[in-house]
Each structure stands twice: as structure tokens, then as C-alpha cells.
Amino acid sequence: MRLCILLIFLCLTSCALFSKAREENLRKVQIGQSQAEVIEAIGEPSEKSEPGNSEQWLYEITSGDQKSSYPYTADFENGKLVRWYFDSARVGHSTQSSGRGKRAKGVPPDGP
């Protein structure tokens, strides 16, 4: 029984530790990157949409201590990142309720 509990714990913590959508990876995202480069930096988004002629990816960036997450949005045009920002309109909401927020400089509102 103890072994089973230990294995479950290890699985859950290893998944969290290897997630790329983490606070320390935010600075790897740069305007002009391709979609593949953004995925390489912070992983797959939690949601994708195509409003108009662009593509929008929604992320939940996990803090280093894994106690908080921050909603970020990546806007792409022609496959290149044109906007990357902390999405204050999604704070306290699921990723299903997307909106435009204020532009961030690559760190959560309270800093790293």
C-alpha cells in the first residue's frame, strides 16, 4: 500500500516539475519567435483559438513554488509571435473566458 502511494506521489510531482509552463521560462519567450520556438520555451498552450487572421494561445504559467498560476496570452500572426502578455482579464477565470489584458514585460504581476 505504501509503495502504491509513493508511486502516485512521484508521478504527480514529476509531472509538475517537468512542465515547461513555469515562471522561470517566461523570459525565453520573445516577440518574433515562431510557434515552434514558443512551444520549445514554455510548452503547449492550454487552449488555442483563431480570432480573425491571427491565432491566440492561452497559457497558465505556474509559479516556481507551484502555489500560484498566472494567465498569459500569446498572439501570433503568420506563425510569428506579435504579442505576449499577462492577461488580467482572465485572472480568477478559467481559460475558457479569454479576454485582452494589459501587456506584460515577461514576468508575473508580483514579480518572479
Phi and psi restraints in degrees (range 20) as a CNS / XPLOR table:
assign (resid 1 and name C) (resid 2 and name N)
       (resid 2 and name CA) (resid 2 and name C) 1.0 -62.8 20.0 2
assign (resid 2 and name N) (resid 2 and name CA)
       (resid 2 and name C) (resid 3 and name N) 1.0 -38.5 20.0 2
assign (resid 2 and name C) (resid 3 and name N)
       (resid 3 and name CA) (resid 3 and name C) 1.0 -63.0 20.0 2
assign (resid 3 and name N) (resid 3 and name CA)
       (resid 3 and name C) (resid 4 and name N) 1.0 -41.4 20.0 2
assign (resid 3 and name C) (resid 4 and name N)
       (resid 4 and name CA) (resid 4 and name C) 1.0 -62.5 20.0 2
assign (resid 4 and name N) (resid 4 and name CA)
       (resid 4 and name C) (resid 5 and name N) 1.0 -44.6 20.0 2
assign (resid 4 and name C) (resid 5 and name N)
       (resid 5 and name CA) (resid 5 and name C) 1.0 -64.5 20.0 2
assign (resid 5 and name N) (resid 5 and name CA)
       (resid 5 and name C) (resid 6 and name N) 1.0 -42.1 20.0 2
assign (resid 5 and name C) (resid 6 and name N)
       (resid 6 and name CA) (resid 6 and name C) 1.0 -62.3 20.0 2
assign (resid 6 and name N) (resid 6 and name CA)
       (resid 6 and name C) (resid 7 and name N) 1.0 -43.5 20.0 2
assign (resid 6 and name C) (resid 7 and name N)
       (resid 7 and name CA) (resid 7 and name C) 1.0 -63.5 20.0 2
assign (resid 7 and name N) (resid 7 and name CA)
       (resid 7 and name C) (resid 8 and name N) 1.0 -41.8 20.0 2
assign (resid 7 and name C) (resid 8 and name N)
       (resid 8 and name CA) (resid 8 and name C) 1.0 -62.8 20.0 2
assign (resid 8 and name N) (resid 8 and name CA)
       (resid 8 and name C) (resid 9 and name N) 1.0 -45.6 20.0 2
assign (resid 8 and name C) (resid 9 and name N)
       (resid 9 and name CA) (resid 9 and name C) 1.0 -59.5 20.0 2
assign (resid 9 and name N) (resid 9 and name CA)
       (resid 9 and name C) (resid 10 and name N) 1.0 -46.6 20.0 2
assign (resid 9 and name C) (resid 10 and name N)
       (resid 10 and name CA) (resid 10 and name C) 1.0 -62.9 20.0 2
assign (resid 10 and name N) (resid 10 and name CA)
       (resid 10 and name C) (resid 11 and name N) 1.0 -39.7 20.0 2
assign (resid 10 and name C) (resid 11 and name N)
       (resid 11 and name CA) (resid 11 and name C) 1.0 -62.3 20.0 2
assign (resid 11 and name N) (resid 11 and name CA)
       (resid 11 and name C) (resid 12 and name N) 1.0 -47.6 20.0 2
assign (resid 11 and name C) (resid 12 and name N)
       (resid 12 and name CA) (resid 12 and name C) 1.0 -65.4 20.0 2
assign (resid 12 and name N) (resid 12 and name CA)
       (resid 12 and name C) (resid 13 and name N) 1.0 -43.8 20.0 2
assign (resid 12 and name C) (resid 13 and name N)
       (resid 13 and name CA) (resid 13 and name C) 1.0 -71.7 20.0 2
assign (resid 13 and name N) (resid 13 and name CA)
       (resid 13 and name C) (resid 14 and name N) 1.0 -35.4 20.0 2
assign (resid 13 and name C) (resid 14 and name N)
       (resid 14 and name CA) (resid 14 and name C) 1.0 -68.0 20.0 2
assign (resid 14 and name N) (resid 14 and name CA)
       (resid 14 and name C) (resid 15 and name N) 1.0 -35.9 20.0 2
assign (resid 14 and name C) (resid 15 and name N)
       (resid 15 and name CA) (resid 15 and name C) 1.0 -62.0 20.0 2
assign (resid 15 and name N) (resid 15 and name CA)
       (resid 15 and name C) (resid 16 and name N) 1.0 -43.6 20.0 2
assign (resid 15 and name C) (resid 16 and name N)
       (resid 16 and name CA) (resid 16 and name C) 1.0 -67.2 20.0 2
assign (resid 16 and name N) (resid 16 and name CA)
       (resid 16 and name C) (resid 17 and name N) 1.0 -39.2 20.0 2
assign (resid 16 and name C) (resid 17 and name N)
       (resid 17 and name CA) (resid 17 and name C) 1.0 -70.5 20.0 2
assign (resid 17 and name N) (resid 17 and name CA)
       (resid 17 and name C) (resid 18 and name N) 1.0 -28.1 20.0 2
assign (resid 17 and name C) (resid 18 and name N)
       (resid 18 and name CA) (resid 18 and name C) 1.0 -97.1 20.0 2
assign (resid 18 and name N) (resid 18 and name CA)
       (resid 18 and name C) (resid 19 and name N) 1.0 5.1 20.0 2
assign (resid 18 and name C) (resid 19 and name N)
       (resid 19 and name CA) (resid 19 and name C) 1.0 -68.1 20.0 2
assign (resid 19 and name N) (resid 19 and name CA)
       (resid 19 and name C) (resid 20 and name N) 1.0 134.0 20.0 2
assign (resid 19 and name C) (resid 20 and name N)
       (resid 20 and name CA) (resid 20 and name C) 1.0 -82.9 20.0 2
assign (resid 20 and name N) (resid 20 and name CA)
       (resid 20 and name C) (resid 21 and name N) 1.0 -19.9 20.0 2
assign (resid 20 and name C) (resid 21 and name N)
       (resid 21 and name CA) (resid 21 and name C) 1.0 -78.2 20.0 2
assign (resid 21 and name N) (resid 21 and name CA)
       (resid 21 and name C) (resid 22 and name N) 1.0 64.9 20.0 2
assign (resid 21 and name C) (resid 22 and name N)
       (resid 22 and name CA) (resid 22 and name C) 1.0 -120.2 20.0 2
assign (resid 22 and name N) (resid 22 and name CA)
       (resid 22 and name C) (resid 23 and name N) 1.0 154.3 20.0 2
assign (resid 22 and name C) (resid 23 and name N)
       (resid 23 and name CA) (resid 23 and name C) 1.0 -53.0 20.0 2
assign (resid 23 and name N) (resid 23 and name CA)
       (resid 23 and name C) (resid 24 and name N) 1.0 -41.3 20.0 2
assign (resid 23 and name C) (resid 24 and name N)
       (resid 24 and name CA) (resid 24 and name C) 1.0 -69.8 20.0 2
assign (resid 24 and name N) (resid 24 and name CA)
       (resid 24 and name C) (resid 25 and name N) 1.0 -13.9 20.0 2
assign (resid 24 and name C) (resid 25 and name N)
       (resid 25 and name CA) (resid 25 and name C) 1.0 -94.1 20.0 2
assign (resid 25 and name N) (resid 25 and name CA)
       (resid 25 and name C) (resid 26 and name N) 1.0 -3.7 20.0 2
assign (resid 25 and name C) (resid 26 and name N)
       (resid 26 and name CA) (resid 26 and name C) 1.0 -57.7 20.0 2
assign (resid 26 and name N) (resid 26 and name CA)
       (resid 26 and name C) (resid 27 and name N) 1.0 -39.8 20.0 2
assign (resid 26 and name C) (resid 27 and name N)
       (resid 27 and name CA) (resid 27 and name C) 1.0 -70.0 20.0 2
assign (resid 27 and name N) (resid 27 and name CA)
       (resid 27 and name C) (resid 28 and name N) 1.0 -11.0 20.0 2
assign (resid 27 and name C) (resid 28 and name N)
       (resid 28 and name CA) (resid 28 and name C) 1.0 -78.6 20.0 2
assign (resid 28 and name N) (resid 28 and name CA)
       (resid 28 and name C) (resid 29 and name N) 1.0 -15.6 20.0 2
assign (resid 28 and name C) (resid 29 and name N)
       (resid 29 and name CA) (resid 29 and name C) 1.0 -86.8 20.0 2
assign (resid 29 and name N) (resid 29 and name CA)
       (resid 29 and name C) (resid 30 and name N) 1.0 125.2 20.0 2
assign (resid 29 and name C) (resid 30 and name N)
       (resid 30 and name CA) (resid 30 and name C) 1.0 -131.4 20.0 2
assign (resid 30 and name N) (resid 30 and name CA)
       (resid 30 and name C) (resid 31 and name N) 1.0 143.1 20.0 2
assign (resid 30 and name C) (resid 31 and name N)
       (resid 31 and name CA) (resid 31 and name C) 1.0 -57.5 20.0 2
assign (resid 31 and name N) (resid 31 and name CA)
       (resid 31 and name C) (resid 32 and name N) 1.0 137.9 20.0 2
assign (resid 31 and name C) (resid 32 and name N)
       (resid 32 and name CA) (resid 32 and name C) 1.0 97.2 20.0 2
assign (resid 32 and name N) (resid 32 and name CA)
       (resid 32 and name C) (resid 33 and name N) 1.0 -10.8 20.0 2
assign (resid 32 and name C) (resid 33 and name N)
       (resid 33 and name CA) (resid 33 and name C) 1.0 -69.7 20.0 2
assign (resid 33 and name N) (resid 33 and name CA)
       (resid 33 and name C) (resid 34 and name N) 1.0 153.7 20.0 2
assign (resid 33 and name C) (resid 34 and name N)
       (resid 34 and name CA) (resid 34 and name C) 1.0 -77.0 20.0 2
assign (resid 34 and name N) (resid 34 and name CA)
       (resid 34 and name C) (resid 35 and name N) 1.0 167.3 20.0 2
assign (resid 34 and name C) (resid 35 and name N)
       (resid 35 and name CA) (resid 35 and name C) 1.0 -61.0 20.0 2
assign (resid 35 and name N) (resid 35 and name CA)
       (resid 35 and name C) (resid 36 and name N) 1.0 -39.0 20.0 2
assign (resid 35 and name C) (resid 36 and name N)
       (resid 36 and name CA) (resid 36 and name C) 1.0 -62.9 20.0 2
assign (resid 36 and name N) (resid 36 and name CA)
       (resid 36 and name C) (resid 37 and name N) 1.0 -38.5 20.0 2
assign (resid 36 and name C) (resid 37 and name N)
       (resid 37 and name CA) (resid 37 and name C) 1.0 -67.9 20.0 2
assign (resid 37 and name N) (resid 37 and name CA)
       (resid 37 and name C) (resid 38 and name N) 1.0 -37.2 20.0 2
assign (resid 37 and name C) (resid 38 and name N)
       (resid 38 and name CA) (resid 38 and name C) 1.0 -66.0 20.0 2
assign (resid 38 and name N) (resid 38 and name CA)
       (resid 38 and name C) (resid 39 and name N) 1.0 -43.3 20.0 2
assign (resid 38 and name C) (resid 39 and name N)
       (resid 39 and name CA) (resid 39 and name C) 1.0 -61.6 20.0 2
assign (resid 39 and name N) (resid 39 and name CA)
       (resid 39 and name C) (resid 40 and name N) 1.0 -40.5 20.0 2
assign (resid 39 and name C) (resid 40 and name N)
       (resid 40 and name CA) (resid 40 and name C) 1.0 -61.7 20.0 2
assign (resid 40 and name N) (resid 40 and name CA)
       (resid 40 and name C) (resid 41 and name N) 1.0 -37.5 20.0 2
assign (resid 40 and name C) (resid 41 and name N)
       (resid 41 and name CA) (resid 41 and name C) 1.0 -75.3 20.0 2
assign (resid 41 and name N) (resid 41 and name CA)
       (resid 41 and name C) (resid 42 and name N) 1.0 -46.2 20.0 2
assign (resid 41 and name C) (resid 42 and name N)
       (resid 42 and name CA) (resid 42 and name C) 1.0 -131.2 20.0 2
assign (resid 42 and name N) (resid 42 and name CA)
       (resid 42 and name C) (resid 43 and name N) 1.0 5.9 20.0 2
assign (resid 42 and name C) (resid 43 and name N)
       (resid 43 and name CA) (resid 43 and name C) 1.0 88.1 20.0 2
assign (resid 43 and name N) (resid 43 and name CA)
       (resid 43 and name C) (resid 44 and name N) 1.0 -174.5 20.0 2
assign (resid 43 and name C) (resid 44 and name N)
       (resid 44 and name CA) (resid 44 and name C) 1.0 -72.5 20.0 2
assign (resid 44 and name N) (resid 44 and name CA)
       (resid 44 and name C) (resid 45 and name N) 1.0 145.0 20.0 2
assign (resid 44 and name C) (resid 45 and name N)
       (resid 45 and name CA) (resid 45 and name C) 1.0 -73.3 20.0 2
assign (resid 45 and name N) (resid 45 and name CA)
       (resid 45 and name C) (resid 46 and name N) 1.0 161.8 20.0 2
assign (resid 45 and name C) (resid 46 and name N)
       (resid 46 and name CA) (resid 46 and name C) 1.0 -77.7 20.0 2
assign (resid 46 and name N) (resid 46 and name CA)
       (resid 46 and name C) (resid 47 and name N) 1.0 -21.8 20.0 2
assign (resid 46 and name C) (resid 47 and name N)
       (resid 47 and name CA) (resid 47 and name C) 1.0 -156.7 20.0 2
assign (resid 47 and name N) (resid 47 and name CA)
       (resid 47 and name C) (resid 48 and name N) 1.0 147.3 20.0 2
assign (resid 47 and name C) (resid 48 and name N)
       (resid 48 and name CA) (resid 48 and name C) 1.0 -126.8 20.0 2
assign (resid 48 and name N) (resid 48 and name CA)
       (resid 48 and name C) (resid 49 and name N) 1.0 144.7 20.0 2
assign (resid 48 and name C) (resid 49 and name N)
       (resid 49 and name CA) (resid 49 and name C) 1.0 -145.0 20.0 2
assign (resid 49 and name N) (resid 49 and name CA)
       (resid 49 and name C) (resid 50 and name N) 1.0 163.3 20.0 2
assign (resid 49 and name C) (resid 50 and name N)
       (resid 50 and name CA) (resid 50 and name C) 1.0 -127.1 20.0 2
assign (resid 50 and name N) (resid 50 and name CA)
       (resid 50 and name C) (resid 51 and name N) 1.0 78.5 20.0 2
assign (resid 50 and name C) (resid 51 and name N)
       (resid 51 and name CA) (resid 51 and name C) 1.0 -79.4 20.0 2
assign (resid 51 and name N) (resid 51 and name CA)
       (resid 51 and name C) (resid 52 and name N) 1.0 113.3 20.0 2
assign (resid 51 and name C) (resid 52 and name N)
       (resid 52 and name CA) (resid 52 and name C) 1.0 69.7 20.0 2
assign (resid 52 and name N) (resid 52 and name CA)
       (resid 52 and name C) (resid 53 and name N) 1.0 -133.5 20.0 2
assign (resid 52 and name C) (resid 53 and name N)
       (resid 53 and name CA) (resid 53 and name C) 1.0 -92.7 20.0 2
assign (resid 53 and name N) (resid 53 and name CA)
       (resid 53 and name C) (resid 54 and name N) 1.0 10.6 20.0 2
assign (resid 53 and name C) (resid 54 and name N)
       (resid 54 and name CA) (resid 54 and name C) 1.0 -120.0 20.0 2
assign (resid 54 and name N) (resid 54 and name CA)
       (resid 54 and name C) (resid 55 and name N) 1.0 178.0 20.0 2
assign (resid 54 and name C) (resid 55 and name N)
       (resid 55 and name CA) (resid 55 and name C) 1.0 -128.7 20.0 2
assign (resid 55 and name N) (resid 55 and name CA)
       (resid 55 and name C) (resid 56 and name N) 1.0 139.6 20.0 2
assign (resid 55 and name C) (resid 56 and name N)
       (resid 56 and name CA) (resid 56 and name C) 1.0 -123.6 20.0 2
assign (resid 56 and name N) (resid 56 and name CA)
       (resid 56 and name C) (resid 57 and name N) 1.0 130.5 20.0 2
assign (resid 56 and name C) (resid 57 and name N)
       (resid 57 and name CA) (resid 57 and name C) 1.0 -115.4 20.0 2
assign (resid 57 and name N) (resid 57 and name CA)
       (resid 57 and name C) (resid 58 and name N) 1.0 136.7 20.0 2
assign (resid 57 and name C) (resid 58 and name N)
       (resid 58 and name CA) (resid 58 and name C) 1.0 -108.8 20.0 2
assign (resid 58 and name N) (resid 58 and name CA)
       (resid 58 and name C) (resid 59 and name N) 1.0 135.0 20.0 2
assign (resid 58 and name C) (resid 59 and name N)
       (resid 59 and name CA) (resid 59 and name C) 1.0 -126.4 20.0 2
assign (resid 59 and name N) (resid 59 and name CA)
       (resid 59 and name C) (resid 60 and name N) 1.0 150.5 20.0 2
assign (resid 59 and name C) (resid 60 and name N)
       (resid 60 and name CA) (resid 60 and name C) 1.0 -115.7 20.0 2
assign (resid 60 and name N) (resid 60 and name CA)
       (resid 60 and name C) (resid 61 and name N) 1.0 104.8 20.0 2
assign (resid 60 and name C) (resid 61 and name N)
       (resid 61 and name CA) (resid 61 and name C) 1.0 -88.1 20.0 2
assign (resid 61 and name N) (resid 61 and name CA)
       (resid 61 and name C) (resid 62 and name N) 1.0 124.0 20.0 2
assign (resid 61 and name C) (resid 62 and name N)
       (resid 62 and name CA) (resid 62 and name C) 1.0 -87.3 20.0 2
assign (resid 62 and name N) (resid 62 and name CA)
       (resid 62 and name C) (resid 63 and name N) 1.0 136.5 20.0 2
assign (resid 62 and name C) (resid 63 and name N)
       (resid 63 and name CA) (resid 63 and name C) 1.0 -67.3 20.0 2
assign (resid 63 and name N) (resid 63 and name CA)
       (resid 63 and name C) (resid 64 and name N) 1.0 161.1 20.0 2
assign (resid 63 and name C) (resid 64 and name N)
       (resid 64 and name CA) (resid 64 and name C) 1.0 -57.9 20.0 2
assign (resid 64 and name N) (resid 64 and name CA)
       (resid 64 and name C) (resid 65 and name N) 1.0 -34.1 20.0 2
assign (resid 64 and name C) (resid 65 and name N)
       (resid 65 and name CA) (resid 65 and name C) 1.0 -88.4 20.0 2
assign (resid 65 and name N) (resid 65 and name CA)
       (resid 65 and name C) (resid 66 and name N) 1.0 1.7 20.0 2
assign (resid 65 and name C) (resid 66 and name N)
       (resid 66 and name CA) (resid 66 and name C) 1.0 62.2 20.0 2
assign (resid 66 and name N) (resid 66 and name CA)
       (resid 66 and name C) (resid 67 and name N) 1.0 19.5 20.0 2
assign (resid 66 and name C) (resid 67 and name N)
       (resid 67 and name CA) (resid 67 and name C) 1.0 -94.6 20.0 2
assign (resid 67 and name N) (resid 67 and name CA)
       (resid 67 and name C) (resid 68 and name N) 1.0 -16.4 20.0 2
assign (resid 67 and name C) (resid 68 and name N)
       (resid 68 and name CA) (resid 68 and name C) 1.0 -135.7 20.0 2
assign (resid 68 and name N) (resid 68 and name CA)
       (resid 68 and name C) (resid 69 and name N) 1.0 158.5 20.0 2
assign (resid 68 and name C) (resid 69 and name N)
       (resid 69 and name CA) (resid 69 and name C) 1.0 -135.8 20.0 2
assign (resid 69 and name N) (resid 69 and name CA)
       (resid 69 and name C) (resid 70 and name N) 1.0 151.5 20.0 2
assign (resid 69 and name C) (resid 70 and name N)
       (resid 70 and name CA) (resid 70 and name C) 1.0 -124.6 20.0 2
assign (resid 70 and name N) (resid 70 and name CA)
       (resid 70 and name C) (resid 71 and name N) 1.0 129.0 20.0 2
assign (resid 70 and name C) (resid 71 and name N)
       (resid 71 and name CA) (resid 71 and name C) 1.0 -79.3 20.0 2
assign (resid 71 and name N) (resid 71 and name CA)
       (resid 71 and name C) (resid 72 and name N) 1.0 124.2 20.0 2
assign (resid 71 and name C) (resid 72 and name N)
       (resid 72 and name CA) (resid 72 and name C) 1.0 -122.9 20.0 2
assign (resid 72 and name N) (resid 72 and name CA)
       (resid 72 and name C) (resid 73 and name N) 1.0 150.8 20.0 2
assign (resid 72 and name C) (resid 73 and name N)
       (resid 73 and name CA) (resid 73 and name C) 1.0 -126.8 20.0 2
assign (resid 73 and name N) (resid 73 and name CA)
       (resid 73 and name C) (resid 74 and name N) 1.0 137.2 20.0 2
assign (resid 73 and name C) (resid 74 and name N)
       (resid 74 and name CA) (resid 74 and name C) 1.0 -115.6 20.0 2
assign (resid 74 and name N) (resid 74 and name CA)
       (resid 74 and name C) (resid 75 and name N) 1.0 124.4 20.0 2
assign (resid 74 and name C) (resid 75 and name N)
       (resid 75 and name CA) (resid 75 and name C) 1.0 -106.7 20.0 2
assign (resid 75 and name N) (resid 75 and name CA)
       (resid 75 and name C) (resid 76 and name N) 1.0 129.5 20.0 2
assign (resid 75 and name C) (resid 76 and name N)
       (resid 76 and name CA) (resid 76 and name C) 1.0 -118.0 20.0 2
assign (resid 76 and name N) (resid 76 and name CA)
       (resid 76 and name C) (resid 77 and name N) 1.0 143.1 20.0 2
assign (resid 76 and name C) (resid 77 and name N)
       (resid 77 and name CA) (resid 77 and name C) 1.0 -132.0 20.0 2
assign (resid 77 and name N) (resid 77 and name CA)
       (resid 77 and name C) (resid 78 and name N) 1.0 130.9 20.0 2
assign (resid 77 and name C) (resid 78 and name N)
       (resid 78 and name CA) (resid 78 and name C) 1.0 52.5 20.0 2
assign (resid 78 and name N) (resid 78 and name CA)
       (resid 78 and name C) (resid 79 and name N) 1.0 36.8 20.0 2
assign (resid 78 and name C) (resid 79 and name N)
       (resid 79 and name CA) (resid 79 and name C) 1.0 78.7 20.0 2
assign (resid 79 and name N) (resid 79 and name CA)
       (resid 79 and name C) (resid 80 and name N) 1.0 4.7 20.0 2
assign (resid 79 and name C) (resid 80 and name N)
       (resid 80 and name CA) (resid 80 and name C) 1.0 -116.6 20.0 2
assign (resid 80 and name N) (resid 80 and name CA)
       (resid 80 and name C) (resid 81 and name N) 1.0 143.7 20.0 2
assign (resid 80 and name C) (resid 81 and name N)
       (resid 81 and name CA) (resid 81 and name C) 1.0 -71.2 20.0 2
assign (resid 81 and name N) (resid 81 and name CA)
       (resid 81 and name C) (resid 82 and name N) 1.0 122.1 20.0 2
assign (resid 81 and name C) (resid 82 and name N)
       (resid 82 and name CA) (resid 82 and name C) 1.0 -112.4 20.0 2
assign (resid 82 and name N) (resid 82 and name CA)
       (resid 82 and name C) (resid 83 and name N) 1.0 -20.0 20.0 2
assign (resid 82 and name C) (resid 83 and name N)
       (resid 83 and name CA) (resid 83 and name C) 1.0 -149.3 20.0 2
assign (resid 83 and name N) (resid 83 and name CA)
       (resid 83 and name C) (resid 84 and name N) 1.0 138.6 20.0 2
assign (resid 83 and name C) (resid 84 and name N)
       (resid 84 and name CA) (resid 84 and name C) 1.0 -143.1 20.0 2
assign (resid 84 and name N) (resid 84 and name CA)
       (resid 84 and name C) (resid 85 and name N) 1.0 114.9 20.0 2
assign (resid 84 and name C) (resid 85 and name N)
       (resid 85 and name CA) (resid 85 and name C) 1.0 -151.1 20.0 2
assign (resid 85 and name N) (resid 85 and name CA)
       (resid 85 and name C) (resid 86 and name N) 1.0 153.8 20.0 2
assign (resid 85 and name C) (resid 86 and name N)
       (resid 86 and name CA) (resid 86 and name C) 1.0 -68.1 20.0 2
assign (resid 86 and name N) (resid 86 and name CA)
       (resid 86 and name C) (resid 87 and name N) 1.0 124.1 20.0 2
assign (resid 86 and name C) (resid 87 and name N)
       (resid 87 and name CA) (resid 87 and name C) 1.0 -98.7 20.0 2
assign (resid 87 and name N) (resid 87 and name CA)
       (resid 87 and name C) (resid 88 and name N) 1.0 85.6 20.0 2
assign (resid 87 and name C) (resid 88 and name N)
       (resid 88 and name CA) (resid 88 and name C) 1.0 -62.2 20.0 2
assign (resid 88 and name N) (resid 88 and name CA)
       (resid 88 and name C) (resid 89 and name N) 1.0 -21.9 20.0 2
assign (resid 88 and name C) (resid 89 and name N)
       (resid 89 and name CA) (resid 89 and name C) 1.0 -69.5 20.0 2
assign (resid 89 and name N) (resid 89 and name CA)
       (resid 89 and name C) (resid 90 and name N) 1.0 -20.2 20.0 2
assign (resid 89 and name C) (resid 90 and name N)
       (resid 90 and name CA) (resid 90 and name C) 1.0 -99.6 20.0 2
assign (resid 90 and name N) (resid 90 and name CA)
       (resid 90 and name C) (resid 91 and name N) 1.0 0.7 20.0 2
assign (resid 90 and name C) (resid 91 and name N)
       (resid 91 and name CA) (resid 91 and name C) 1.0 -62.5 20.0 2
assign (resid 91 and name N) (resid 91 and name CA)
       (resid 91 and name C) (resid 92 and name N) 1.0 126.4 20.0 2
assign (resid 91 and name C) (resid 92 and name N)
       (resid 92 and name CA) (resid 92 and name C) 1.0 80.0 20.0 2
assign (resid 92 and name N) (resid 92 and name CA)
       (resid 92 and name C) (resid 93 and name N) 1.0 5.0 20.0 2
assign (resid 92 and name C) (resid 93 and name N)
       (resid 93 and name CA) (resid 93 and name C) 1.0 -120.5 20.0 2
assign (resid 93 and name N) (resid 93 and name CA)
       (resid 93 and name C) (resid 94 and name N) 1.0 161.7 20.0 2
assign (resid 93 and name C) (resid 94 and name N)
       (resid 94 and name CA) (resid 94 and name C) 1.0 -74.7 20.0 2
assign (resid 94 and name N) (resid 94 and name CA)
       (resid 94 and name C) (resid 95 and name N) 1.0 168.8 20.0 2
assign (resid 94 and name C) (resid 95 and name N)
       (resid 95 and name CA) (resid 95 and name C) 1.0 -69.0 20.0 2
assign (resid 95 and name N) (resid 95 and name CA)
       (resid 95 and name C) (resid 96 and name N) 1.0 -8.7 20.0 2
assign (resid 95 and name C) (resid 96 and name N)
       (resid 96 and name CA) (resid 96 and name C) 1.0 -70.6 20.0 2
assign (resid 96 and name N) (resid 96 and name CA)
       (resid 96 and name C) (resid 97 and name N) 1.0 -23.1 20.0 2
assign (resid 96 and name C) (resid 97 and name N)
       (resid 97 and name CA) (resid 97 and name C) 1.0 -104.7 20.0 2
assign (resid 97 and name N) (resid 97 and name CA)
       (resid 97 and name C) (resid 98 and name N) 1.0 76.8 20.0 2
assign (resid 97 and name C) (resid 98 and name N)
       (resid 98 and name CA) (resid 98 and name C) 1.0 -76.9 20.0 2
assign (resid 98 and name N) (resid 98 and name CA)
       (resid 98 and name C) (resid 99 and name N) 1.0 150.0 20.0 2
assign (resid 98 and name C) (resid 99 and name N)
       (resid 99 and name CA) (resid 99 and name C) 1.0 -160.3 20.0 2
assign (resid 99 and name N) (resid 99 and name CA)
       (resid 99 and name C) (resid 100 and name N) 1.0 171.2 20.0 2
assign (resid 99 and name C) (resid 100 and name N)
       (resid 100 and name CA) (resid 100 and name C) 1.0 -89.9 20.0 2
assign (resid 100 and name N) (resid 100 and name CA)
       (resid 100 and name C) (resid 101 and name N) 1.0 133.9 20.0 2
assign (resid 100 and name C) (resid 101 and name N)
       (resid 101 and name CA) (resid 101 and name C) 1.0 -120.2 20.0 2
assign (resid 101 and name N) (resid 101 and name CA)
       (resid 101 and name C) (resid 102 and name N) 1.0 -174.1 20.0 2
assign (resid 101 and name C) (resid 102 and name N)
       (resid 102 and name CA) (resid 102 and name C) 1.0 -74.3 20.0 2
assign (resid 102 and name N) (resid 102 and name CA)
       (resid 102 and name C) (resid 103 and name N) 1.0 150.8 20.0 2
assign (resid 102 and name C) (resid 103 and name N)
       (resid 103 and name CA) (resid 103 and name C) 1.0 -73.4 20.0 2
assign (resid 103 and name N) (resid 103 and name CA)
       (resid 103 and name C) (resid 104 and name N) 1.0 136.9 20.0 2
assign (resid 103 and name C) (resid 104 and name N)
       (resid 104 and name CA) (resid 104 and name C) 1.0 -105.6 20.0 2
assign (resid 104 and name N) (resid 104 and name CA)
       (resid 104 and name C) (resid 105 and name N) 1.0 164.4 20.0 2
assign (resid 104 and name C) (resid 105 and name N)
       (resid 105 and name CA) (resid 105 and name C) 1.0 -101.7 20.0 2
assign (resid 105 and name N) (resid 105 and name CA)
       (resid 105 and name C) (resid 106 and name N) 1.0 19.0 20.0 2
assign (resid 105 and name C) (resid 106 and name N)
       (resid 106 and name CA) (resid 106 and name C) 1.0 101.8 20.0 2
assign (resid 106 and name N) (resid 106 and name CA)
       (resid 106 and name C) (resid 107 and name N) 1.0 6.0 20.0 2
assign (resid 106 and name C) (resid 107 and name N)
       (resid 107 and name CA) (resid 107 and name C) 1.0 -132.4 20.0 2
assign (resid 107 and name N) (resid 107 and name CA)
       (resid 107 and name C) (resid 108 and name N) 1.0 154.8 20.0 2
assign (resid 107 and name C) (resid 108 and name N)
       (resid 108 and name CA) (resid 108 and name C) 1.0 -59.4 20.0 2
assign (resid 108 and name N) (resid 108 and name CA)
       (resid 108 and name C) (resid 109 and name N) 1.0 159.9 20.0 2
assign (resid 108 and name C) (resid 109 and name N)
       (resid 109 and name CA) (resid 109 and name C) 1.0 -58.6 20.0 2
assign (resid 109 and name N) (resid 109 and name CA)
       (resid 109 and name C) (resid 110 and name N) 1.0 -28.6 20.0 2
assign (resid 109 and name C) (resid 110 and name N)
       (resid 110 and name CA) (resid 110 and name C) 1.0 -94.4 20.0 2
assign (resid 110 and name N) (resid 110 and name CA)
       (resid 110 and name C) (resid 111 and name N) 1.0 4.2 20.0 2
assign (resid 110 and name C) (resid 111 and name N)
       (resid 111 and name CA) (resid 111 and name C) 1.0 87.6 20.0 2
assign (resid 111 and name N) (resid 111 and name CA)
       (resid 111 and name C) (resid 112 and name N) 1.0 170.5 20.0 2
